[in-house]
Amino acid sequence: MKLSTKYLLHIIASVFFFPIAFLGVNFVYYMTLTYVIDYQGETHYEPHQLEKQWKDDVKDLKGKTNEEIFSSFKKMKQYKDSHIIWLNNNGKVVYSTSPRFAKGKTNLSVSDAIDVIRQDDQEYLLLYRYLNGKEDSGYTILETPQSLIGTEWEVMRTKYSYLWFIALLAVCALFVFNSWLFFAKLHKRLIALQKHMTKQDEDGIPKPLVIKQFDELGQVEHSFNQMVEQLQISRRKEQEEAEIRRNLIADLSHDLRTPLTIIRGHTFSLRDEHVSEKGNHSLQVINDKISFMGDLIDNLSSFSLLAAGKLPINKERSDILKIVRSSLTAWYPIFEKEQFVIDIELAEPIHWEVDETWLKRILDNLFQNILRHAQSGKFVSVQTKKLDGRQVLIIKDKGPGIDAESERKGAGIGLSIIDMMLKQMDLKSEVISGSDGTIFMIYKG
């Protein structure tokens, strides 16, 4: 059944619930009182009959002695649920079965007795008749609980009214529970779908759902499974294409190195020949481009290995300043030869878990980029500082910025390699670049 149909049925049930429930509860209540509960022994007093009976009984006691009257009162089993009080004309309690009126109590009028009775929490039907006895005369009061007054059905209904409320509450609770169960199941399925979407396998793709109900939510689950299937197909294609790219890069790297080595060898041979100044300049340009292409090939190989997760990493806690100084020792003469202003301020000690070879490779790439693309600024700065509670390694230049055009500008593979290496060493980077220079910051993530 569709969810919309189920929901519509719940709305219809809500509209007709209370009238149907009211009729149903009354029917069950009537059947229970009529056929389930044995009410034959239930005491009840119909008011007119009770009044007539009391009138006749008091009339029969006229002219009798007190003892005879007391004995008659005690034998009146028809009033076993009632109390009898007899006050003589002097306001004395001659006879009483009520705990509120002690026998022998004096100075009590009929109105006073009625007021005392009415002060009770329970309601009573009071019948009083004048009794003219041989020894004492006065008013007799019959005190009967109001809960026993009425027809047999009325008394039963009053006594067992709590069953009606229990039945009504039970029906309401059943309706509420059924509604809660409907929405709880729907909520559970939505939560399961949400959790399944966030749960990923080794490829980072959620697993397909097992569809148990083919309603609207089941259609969503089916669409989700179709999406997962498409993602799996795309991931397989991506992996196949990545494998092809890696093989292609590896093959190209191998195939390009041989002719580059031969070309480099011939350019060195030409240096020993008598070549014009223009020819020497051309040889220098050729050697420079060969070095640049060699670096590109190395970056391509490294990028391919990093992307495949096959470049070995050996992380250990290291003194970063020591590694930076070691790298600067190699690059300092080169920057000095190119007349760079070199600013080194390694004041903040830093210890990170890194692969020393990888960090040196990152520094080499950064220094090489400054030499190639920021040479116009003639400035390089290496600093260690504490910023916002973090230890940061900062490398600056005063070049035209990353976005500036350069004849030696590559495809950004070097920066991609830096990002991948930093990520695998649990380090982060931030680049701030503009026309007045570039700031590259490395810090612990």
C-alpha positions as semicolon CSV with decimal commas, in nm:
position;residue;x (nm);y (nm);z (nm)
1;M;0,000;0,000;0,000
2;K;0,125;0,348;-0,084
3;L;0,231;0,582;0,192
4;S;-0,012;0,846;0,065
5;T;-0,298;0,595;0,093
6;K;-0,195;0,499;0,446
7;Y;-0,169;0,864;0,545
8;L;-0,513;0,937;0,396
9;L;-0,661;0,647;0,592
10;H;-0,510;0,790;0,911
11;I;-0,668;1,128;0,839
12;I;-1,008;0,968;0,777
13;A;-0,971;0,761;1,094
14;S;-0,887;1,079;1,287
15;V;-1,202;1,254;1,160
16;F;-1,437;0,967;1,248
17;F;-1,246;0,840;1,548
18;F;-1,421;1,023;1,831
19;P;-1,784;0,961;1,729
20;I;-1,708;0,597;1,651
21;A;-1,503;0,560;1,969
22;F;-1,781;0,719;2,175
23;L;-2,042;0,481;2,035
24;G;-1,813;0,184;2,066
25;V;-1,717;0,259;2,425
26;N;-2,081;0,307;2,522
27;F;-2,174;-0,020;2,356
28;V;-1,895;-0,211;2,533
29;Y;-1,984;-0,039;2,860
30;Y;-2,351;-0,136;2,824
31;M;-2,266;-0,495;2,733
32;T;-2,029;-0,520;3,027
33;L;-2,282;-0,394;3,279
34;T;-2,562;-0,602;3,129
35;Y;-2,400;-0,938;3,065
36;V;-2,061;-0,945;3,236
37;I;-2,113;-0,794;3,581
38;D;-2,350;-0,969;3,819
39;Y;-2,566;-0,683;3,943
40;Q;-2,840;-0,889;4,103
41;G;-2,694;-0,837;4,449
42;E;-2,629;-0,465;4,401
43;T;-2,814;-0,249;4,657
44;H;-3,022;0,036;4,521
45;Y;-3,313;0,245;4,643
46;E;-3,566;0,407;4,421
47;P;-3,658;0,737;4,593
48;H;-4,040;0,708;4,579
49;Q;-4,042;0,351;4,704
50;L;-3,790;0,435;4,977
51;E;-3,998;0,731;5,095
52;K;-4,319;0,524;5,101
53;Q;-4,149;0,238;5,284
54;W;-4,003;0,471;5,548
55;K;-4,335;0,642;5,598
56;D;-4,511;0,309;5,651
57;D;-4,243;0,174;5,883
58;V;-4,247;0,484;6,107
59;K;-4,628;0,478;6,113
60;D;-4,621;0,117;6,238
61;L;-4,406;0,224;6,536
62;K;-4,662;0,471;6,667
63;G;-4,746;0,427;7,036
64;K;-4,467;0,177;7,106
65;T;-4,214;0,193;7,386
66;N;-3,857;0,299;7,324
67;E;-3,727;-0,055;7,357
68;E;-3,978;-0,182;7,103
69;I;-3,888;0,098;6,868
70;F;-3,511;0,032;6,909
71;S;-3,566;-0,338;6,843
72;S;-3,769;-0,261;6,532
73;F;-3,502;-0,025;6,399
74;K;-3,239;-0,296;6,438
75;K;-3,451;-0,548;6,250
76;M;-3,503;-0,318;5,948
77;K;-3,255;-0,492;5,710
78;Q;-3,397;-0,298;5,417
79;Y;-3,209;0,005;5,552
80;K;-2,875;-0,174;5,607
81;D;-2,688;0,084;5,396
82;S;-2,859;0,380;5,566
83;H;-2,835;0,549;5,906
84;I;-3,133;0,611;6,136
85;I;-3,137;0,906;6,379
86;W;-3,428;0,973;6,623
87;L;-3,448;1,307;6,798
88;N;-3,712;1,365;7,067
89;N;-3,894;1,691;7,112
90;N;-3,630;1,812;7,360
91;G;-3,352;1,787;7,104
92;K;-3,204;1,472;7,257
93;V;-3,066;1,191;7,041
94;V;-3,272;0,893;7,150
95;Y;-3,143;0,650;6,885
96;S;-2,861;0,674;6,627
97;T;-2,665;0,442;6,396
98;S;-2,466;0,734;6,254
99;P;-2,118;0,798;6,397
100;R;-2,186;1,173;6,377
101;F;-2,466;1,158;6,633
102;A;-2,387;0,998;6,967
103;K;-2,682;0,861;7,160
104;G;-2,778;1,093;7,443
105;K;-2,661;1,408;7,271
106;T;-2,889;1,700;7,365
107;N;-2,991;2,043;7,242
108;L;-3,007;1,931;6,882
109;S;-3,287;2,033;6,647
110;V;-3,382;1,865;6,321
111;S;-3,235;2,152;6,118
112;D;-2,912;2,124;6,318
113;A;-2,894;1,751;6,240
114;I;-2,950;1,816;5,870
115;D;-2,673;2,080;5,870
116;V;-2,434;1,832;6,033
117;I;-2,515;1,568;5,771
118;R;-2,469;1,812;5,484
119;Q;-2,123;1,904;5,607
120;D;-2,011;1,552;5,512
121;D;-1,818;1,508;5,186
122;Q;-2,065;1,245;5,072
123;E;-2,411;1,340;4,953
124;Y;-2,716;1,183;5,121
125;L;-3,086;1,154;5,060
126;L;-3,261;1,260;5,385
127;L;-3,611;1,143;5,474
128;Y;-3,767;1,249;5,804
129;R;-4,097;1,154;5,964
130;Y;-4,247;1,236;6,301
131;L;-4,262;0,935;6,535
132;N;-4,510;0,954;6,823
133;G;-4,392;0,691;7,069
134;K;-4,524;0,589;7,408
135;E;-4,226;0,731;7,596
136;D;-4,059;0,974;7,351
137;S;-4,180;1,156;7,047
138;G;-3,983;1,338;6,783
139;Y;-3,848;1,331;6,426
140;T;-3,679;1,024;6,280
141;I;-3,424;1,088;6,001
142;L;-3,328;0,826;5,743
143;E;-2,986;0,906;5,597
144;T;-2,914;0,714;5,269
145;P;-2,606;0,768;5,045
146;Q;-2,704;0,941;4,724
147;S;-2,491;0,690;4,528
148;L;-2,747;0,418;4,614
149;I;-3,048;0,624;4,507
150;G;-3,198;0,547;4,168
151;T;-3,298;0,259;3,947
152;E;-3,084;-0,051;3,932
153;W;-2,925;0,065;3,603
154;E;-2,857;0,417;3,733
155;V;-2,682;0,284;4,043
156;M;-2,476;0,039;3,838
157;R;-2,381;0,309;3,589
158;T;-2,267;0,543;3,868
159;K;-2,073;0,272;4,050
160;Y;-1,888;0,145;3,741
161;S;-1,847;0,476;3,560
162;Y;-1,469;0,438;3,588
163;L;-1,493;0,145;3,345
164;W;-1,629;0,383;3,081
165;F;-1,336;0,622;3,123
166;I;-1,087;0,333;3,120
167;A;-1,238;0,199;2,797
168;L;-1,230;0,545;2,637
169;L;-0,869;0,602;2,740
170;A;-0,776;0,256;2,611
171;V;-0,930;0,331;2,270
172;C;-0,759;0,673;2,255
173;A;-0,428;0,517;2,358
174;L;-0,468;0,252;2,089
175;F;-0,533;0,520;1,826
176;V;-0,234;0,728;1,940
177;F;-0,012;0,418;1,949
178;N;-0,120;0,318;1,600
179;S;-0,046;0,668;1,467
180;W;0,288;0,676;1,646
181;L;0,373;0,332;1,507
182;F;0,299;0,449;1,153
183;F;0,521;0,757;1,177
184;A;0,787;0,574;1,381
185;K;0,825;0,316;1,104
186;L;0,844;0,593;0,845
187;H;1,100;0,782;1,057
188;K;1,303;0,464;1,107
189;R;1,317;0,401;0,733
190;L;1,425;0,762;0,666
191;I;1,696;0,743;0,933
192;A;1,817;0,410;0,792
193;L;1,830;0,565;0,444
194;Q;2,019;0,869;0,577
195;K;2,271;0,650;0,762
196;H;2,313;0,428;0,457
197;M;2,391;0,733;0,244
198;T;2,675;0,834;0,478
199;K;2,814;0,480;0,512
200;Q;3,072;0,419;0,241
201;D;3,270;0,117;0,126
202;E;3,639;0,111;0,036
203;D;3,571;0,303;-0,286
204;G;3,392;0,580;-0,097
205;I;3,055;0,483;-0,249
206;P;2,749;0,384;-0,038
207;K;2,628;0,026;-0,066
208;P;2,292;-0,052;-0,232
209;L;1,983;-0,074;-0,010
210;V;1,766;-0,381;0,037
211;I;1,417;-0,269;-0,070
212;K;1,147;-0,428;0,147
213;Q;0,845;-0,213;0,059
214;F;0,762;-0,077;-0,283
215;D;0,585;0,242;-0,175
216;E;0,694;0,602;-0,234
217;L;0,990;0,564;0,000
218;G;1,072;0,234;-0,167
219;Q;1,088;0,423;-0,499
220;V;1,333;0,667;-0,340
221;E;1,541;0,369;-0,223
222;H;1,526;0,225;-0,575
223;S;1,645;0,557;-0,721
224;F;1,922;0,561;-0,459
225;N;2,033;0,213;-0,570
226;Q;2,036;0,328;-0,932
227;M;2,251;0,625;-0,834
228;V;2,490;0,392;-0,644
229;E;2,511;0,168;-0,950
230;Q;2,595;0,466;-1,173
231;L;2,857;0,583;-0,922
232;Q;3,014;0,236;-0,918
233;I;3,027;0,231;-1,297
234;S;3,178;0,581;-1,302
235;R;3,430;0,485;-1,033
236;R;3,536;0,176;-1,230
237;K;3,577;0,388;-1,542
238;E;3,768;0,647;-1,343
239;Q;4,000;0,381;-1,199
240;E;4,054;0,233;-1,543
241;E;4,128;0,577;-1,687
242;A;4,358;0,658;-1,395
243;E;4,545;0,331;-1,454
244;I;4,577;0,417;-1,822
245;R;4,704;0,766;-1,731
246;R;4,956;0,624;-1,484
247;N;5,083;0,373;-1,739
248;L;5,095;0,643;-2,003
249;I;5,285;0,881;-1,775
250;A;5,527;0,606;-1,675
251;D;5,585;0,508;-2,038
252;L;5,622;0,870;-2,150
253;S;5,861;0,944;-1,867
254;H;6,076;0,651;-1,967
255;D;6,055;0,727;-2,340
256;L;6,131;1,100;-2,295
257;R;6,428;1,061;-2,064
258;T;6,638;0,879;-2,327
259;P;6,614;1,146;-2,602
260;L;6,655;1,424;-2,343
261;T;6,972;1,260;-2,215
262;I;7,106;1,231;-2,570
263;I;7,019;1,596;-2,645
264;R;7,184;1,709;-2,322
265;G;7,496;1,510;-2,414
266;H;7,518;1,675;-2,754
267;T;7,475;2,023;-2,607
268;F;7,768;1,957;-2,373
269;S;7,972;1,835;-2,672
270;L;7,894;2,155;-2,861
271;R;8,039;2,362;-2,577
272;D;8,384;2,234;-2,672
273;E;8,334;2,355;-3,027
274;H;8,392;2,707;-3,151
275;V;8,042;2,851;-3,139
276;S;7,938;3,211;-3,170
277;E;7,805;3,406;-2,875
278;K;7,453;3,371;-3,015
279;G;7,506;2,996;-3,046
280;N;7,626;2,974;-2,683
281;H;7,312;3,158;-2,575
282;S;7,099;2,911;-2,771
283;L;7,282;2,619;-2,609
284;Q;7,215;2,771;-2,267
285;V;6,845;2,807;-2,349
286;I;6,835;2,445;-2,475
287;N;7,001;2,319;-2,152
288;D;6,760;2,525;-1,943
289;K;6,458;2,383;-2,126
290;I;6,597;2,029;-2,097
291;S;6,631;2,079;-1,718
292;F;6,279;2,216;-1,705
293;M;6,143;1,919;-1,900
294;G;6,337;1,682;-1,674
295;D;6,173;1,842;-1,372
296;L;5,831;1,812;-1,537
297;I;5,893;1,442;-1,603
298;D;5,998;1,391;-1,240
299;N;5,684;1,573;-1,123
300;L;5,465;1,364;-1,351
301;S;5,617;1,043;-1,216
302;S;5,580;1,160;-0,856
303;F;5,224;1,278;-0,916
304;S;5,132;0,939;-1,067
305;L;5,284;0,749;-0,773
306;L;5,122;0,980;-0,516
307;A;4,781;0,951;-0,678
308;A;4,813;0,571;-0,673
309;G;4,939;0,576;-0,312
310;K;5,256;0,393;-0,416
311;L;5,517;0,651;-0,320
312;P;5,675;0,516;0,003
313;I;5,645;0,736;0,311
314;N;5,837;0,704;0,637
315;K;5,703;0,948;0,896
316;E;5,891;1,015;1,217
317;R;5,910;1,301;1,464
318;S;6,166;1,542;1,322
319;D;6,326;1,880;1,391
320;I;6,176;2,090;1,112
321;L;6,431;2,370;1,154
322;K;6,711;2,123;1,092
323;I;6,549;2,004;0,768
324;V;6,484;2,364;0,653
325;R;6,846;2,464;0,724
326;S;6,971;2,159;0,530
327;S;6,757;2,255;0,231
328;L;6,860;2,622;0,250
329;T;7,228;2,521;0,252
330;A;7,182;2,382;-0,100
331;W;6,971;2,671;-0,228
332;Y;7,149;2,964;-0,062
333;P;7,435;2,986;-0,318
334;I;7,184;2,967;-0,606
335;F;6,973;3,253;-0,470
336;E;7,287;3,449;-0,392
337;K;7,415;3,402;-0,745
338;E;7,083;3,537;-0,880
339;Q;7,126;3,840;-0,646
340;F;6,823;3,759;-0,428
341;V;6,772;3,932;-0,094
342;I;6,756;3,637;0,147
343;D;6,566;3,677;0,477
344;I;6,594;3,381;0,715
345;E;6,429;3,395;1,057
346;L;6,398;3,052;1,218
347;A;6,301;3,166;1,569
348;E;6,014;2,927;1,656
349;P;6,123;2,563;1,709
350;I;5,894;2,313;1,533
351;H;5,874;1,934;1,571
352;W;5,636;1,745;1,341
353;E;5,594;1,386;1,230
354;V;5,708;1,403;0,869
355;D;5,899;1,215;0,604
356;E;6,223;1,411;0,582
357;T;6,275;1,328;0,213
358;W;5,920;1,441;0,129
359;L;5,955;1,768;0,319
360;K;6,283;1,844;0,142
361;R;6,111;1,771;-0,189
362;I;5,834;2,017;-0,095
363;L;6,089;2,287;-0,004
364;D;6,282;2,222;-0,326
365;N;5,964;2,266;-0,530
366;L;5,878;2,591;-0,350
367;F;6,230;2,736;-0,387
368;Q;6,239;2,626;-0,752
369;N;5,907;2,801;-0,818
370;I;6,043;3,122;-0,660
371;L;6,357;3,102;-0,875
372;R;6,159;3,044;-1,193
373;H;5,846;3,252;-1,148
374;A;5,933;3,518;-0,888
375;Q;6,282;3,610;-1,000
376;S;6,172;3,965;-1,079
377;G;6,115;4,030;-0,708
378;K;6,470;3,921;-0,613
379;F;6,349;3,830;-0,263
380;V;6,301;3,511;-0,066
381;S;6,207;3,478;0,301
382;V;6,189;3,167;0,522
383;Q;6,042;3,209;0,871
384;T;5,896;3,005;1,156
385;K;5,635;3,176;1,370
386;K;5,351;3,104;1,610
387;L;5,023;3,235;1,467
388;D;4,686;3,183;1,639
389;G;4,842;2,926;1,869
390;R;4,986;2,725;1,575
391;Q;5,346;2,674;1,470
392;V;5,379;2,787;1,109
393;L;5,653;2,760;0,847
394;I;5,629;3,063;0,614
395;I;5,798;3,106;0,274
396;K;5,759;3,444;0,098
397;D;5,860;3,604;-0,228
398;K;5,797;3,938;-0,399
399;G;5,718;3,807;-0,745
400;P;5,416;3,889;-0,963
401;G;5,198;3,622;-0,798
402;I;5,071;3,278;-0,893
403;D;4,812;3,410;-1,139
404;A;5,065;3,613;-1,336
405;E;5,166;3,499;-1,685
406;S;5,509;3,339;-1,721
407;E;5,682;3,170;-2,012
408;R;5,806;2,905;-1,769
409;K;5,469;2,852;-1,604
410;G;5,361;2,485;-1,597
411;A;5,031;2,309;-1,540
412;G;5,051;2,335;-1,160
413;I;5,162;1,975;-1,109
414;G;5,432;2,086;-0,865
415;L;5,176;2,253;-0,636
416;S;4,949;1,949;-0,664
417;I;5,236;1,727;-0,553
418;I;5,300;1,960;-0,258
419;D;4,933;1,946;-0,153
420;M;4,921;1,565;-0,179
421;M;5,244;1,520;0,018
422;L;5,133;1,761;0,291
423;K;4,798;1,587;0,318
424;Q;4,957;1,243;0,358
425;M;5,182;1,386;0,634
426;D;4,877;1,536;0,813
427;L;4,993;1,891;0,737
428;K;4,796;2,178;0,586
429;S;4,891;2,471;0,368
430;E;4,757;2,817;0,294
431;V;4,857;3,035;-0,002
432;I;4,814;3,414;-0,015
433;S;4,915;3,551;-0,355
434;G;4,891;3,890;-0,521
435;S;5,075;4,124;-0,752
436;D;5,317;4,213;-0,470
437;G;5,422;3,854;-0,395
438;T;5,319;3,514;-0,262
439;I;5,309;3,379;0,094
440;F;5,306;2,999;0,139
441;M;5,230;2,877;0,495
442;I;5,262;2,520;0,626
443;Y;5,115;2,419;0,962
444;K;4,989;2,117;1,153
445;G;4,627;2,027;1,072
